């Protein structure tokens, strides 16, 4: 089957946004169902948590395999295979008779989701220059933000009326719809299949090539630090807002949505900054905002201002900074690899999820009933984002992008 010509940019950006949203809604849509899962299957919360942690672990690890696979066979097979696998796993999850089968279905879901997201990132590198690609990623990220913005709210409605199975039915319908669109568009942007891409020596050599690139390292560090800041909030905010600061459980979703609005605003700001300043300078401006918001957060907490507003307002700025930093980082990290875009996107995603897992573990292990461990971790991530931008990205040769 021959690929069709690329659709209009508006159509392509929309489809890419939904591809990338798949990871977000894979967790956000069924978060309200987690307490119900423990009751439904009669298992402790720690077992239910495996439905999240297994997904993250498999999703992060498989990027090292599925990235080269998309270089070997192309972006279109990766998209079709990933979406078909995801849809089938979602149906299995919706019908799961036990928590073990649900966890297994989530692992298969993660593999399918990973193939789709890696291919989507590679398509951006294939089809656009780095600056144009960053602009496309910022536009796609505006669509992606709809997942965490509305996912928990929709998930709550589905949980009330249909239990946890309702969320997975919706995920099956979403992925099946994306599969139909993909089959129609037949997106293929890979320069040419690389028959060597899946040989162990070739995989190792390609990843060494990627990791040797200073540009890849500094942009990926900026992205990982910025995403780590968000993941710290995602991991610890419910404990702090509800358990420490007294926010009613019913309003937690509103607090989270408020911060996601900051990310959405950042993606719009990113487009304007890219048009005016280009990728490196736009990223640095986002890093300045990350630093400023993180320091405000830390200063308020250290001064004893322990109030939900003192956490949420600076976090809005941190999320907004991420909306600028992340699209620029994604585009900048894979820019040096026109023929290894899949491998570069896979390594980028793997390192990103490794950083997120480390941050999540740190947040869980240091929580002491106060706001300070969360605040100090977020501040450290903000400082690291700024350092990567100012000491790394700013010192790259101008002509590298």
Order of alpha helices (4+ residues) and beta strands (2+ residues): alpha-alpha-alpha-alpha-alpha-alpha-alpha-alpha-alpha-alpha-alpha-alpha-alpha-alpha
